[in-house]
């Protein structure tokens, strides 16, 4: 027997092998710690590389925008037939009169899809849009329903879908946030920060807020007397100190270290990314930035385009938030509410779709329009509508979505989805699929369980994409 023992043999066998493996894993963890947002390969060839999610806070009425119901005209003023059963919403019990849409629907584009007069500019884009008319959520209350749309659960504490996407794919932009959220200037939605939070995922995957005004990202400028060279030297020293005192598996510290480096890089890149004065006058007019009613939302959508153009992976833009007067929450005065909110958003949304298409970005950018639920076909307060989680419309454009099509349907009164109904798990599974992510392979070990965005799994909405 050869009793000669070398250092190499020790490392290859026994405790030496364990030590070598630990050293290797430590180095790999340290590399990941240095850039947890480094680009990662998708599970399969993606149809989309980025997402822009347009969330209409307070819940627009699908049956007044994208899902016409002639039967409401026929039975206007009557009670819901008993065959529909008892309907409970947040404030009504289904015993108020049926309320026909105050707006006219027309067919548009080569596809002939119907859109109401509320959205005349979006109507011109229907050949690029796939309408899914039979989504449902499981709460009649705004915040839990928002959590379900954003995180897949009606409770807080779970990662938002933007966090899951950036966890799974990383970001090609190393000098801008991977995930951006732009709320209404008047305030956040009822769901608040969990709608773009990272939950139990490392904090580096949470959304970064962009605000309205001349400084969308706060604290980009150095204090007086702090030069870039001095700041770089300070940051390098801080990073060395962190390396001496940080365990590789400490994700919270890793996120903070990465945020320092990203913040330094953003100081050079972000001012250019958010400077819309560099856009042509024609482009600014396209988004309605020259008009007071569309200036804010148009600016945020133009920023969204500039973000995905520079490699930002996921952008959430909110229409509505803060006071009820600036939400789509029309419990009364449906006409006044929806016409005001539609005027703020219609032109900018159409501009975003047309601008992305003209720049060759629509094919790789999935644009999603949606809300936490829809609204009932019965009246509330005589001229409004209560919440309807049983069947409502969300739509998709670009990023592999099959334009000029509709998927699913609601019953003749627009109350419930019929036939193919789609849960938020199905929505999330399909979105991940279009980004090249397998819902079952994207998981994170938390409290002894491999948690997923889609929980126990959703069904792909195959009719949505080509």
VENLINCOR-V354948 format. One line per field, one symbol per residue. ss: DSSP state (H for helix, E for strand, L for the rest). burial: + if it has 24 or more other C-alpha atoms within 12 Angstrom, else -. A space follows every 10 residues. Layout:
ss=???
burial=???
This chain:
ss=LLLLLLHHHH HHLHHHHHHH HHHHHHHHHH HHHHLLLLLL LLLLLLLLLE EEEEEELLLL LHHHLLLLLH HHHHLLLLLL LHHHLLLLLL LLLLLLLELL LLLLEEEELL LLEEEEHHHH HHHLLHHHEE EEEEELLLLL LHHHHHHHHH HLLLLLLLLL HHHHHHHHHL LLLLLLLLEE EELLLLLLLL LHHHHHLLLL LLHHHLLEEL LLLLLLLLLL LLLLLLLHHH HHHHHHHHHH HHHHHLLLLL HHHHHHHHHH HHHHHHHHHH HHHLLHHHLL HHHHHHLLLL LHHHHHHHHH HHHHHHHHHL LLLEEEEEEL LLLHHHLLLL LLLHHHHHHH HHHHHHHHHH HHHHHHHHLL LHHHEEEEEE LLLEELLELE LLLELLEELL LEEEEEELLL ELLLEEELEE LLLLLLEELL LELHHHHHHH HHHHLLLLLL LLLEEELLEE ELLLLLLLLL LHHHEL
burial=---------- ---------- ---------+ -+++++++-- -+---+++++ ++++++++++ ++++++++++ -+------++ ------+-+- ++-+++++++ +++-++-+-- --++++++++ ++++++++++ ++++++++++ ++++++++++ ++++++++++ ++++++++++ ++++++++++ +++++-++++ ++++++++++ ++++++++++ ++---++--+ ---------- --------+- -+---+-+-- +-++++++++ ++++-++-++ ++++++---- --+++++++- ---+++++++ ++++++++++ ++++++++++ +--+++++++ ++-++-++++ ++++++++++ ++++++---- ++++++++++ ++++++++++ --++++++++ ++++++++++ ++++++++++ +++++++--+ ++++++++++ ++++++++++ ++++------ +++++-++++ ++-++-
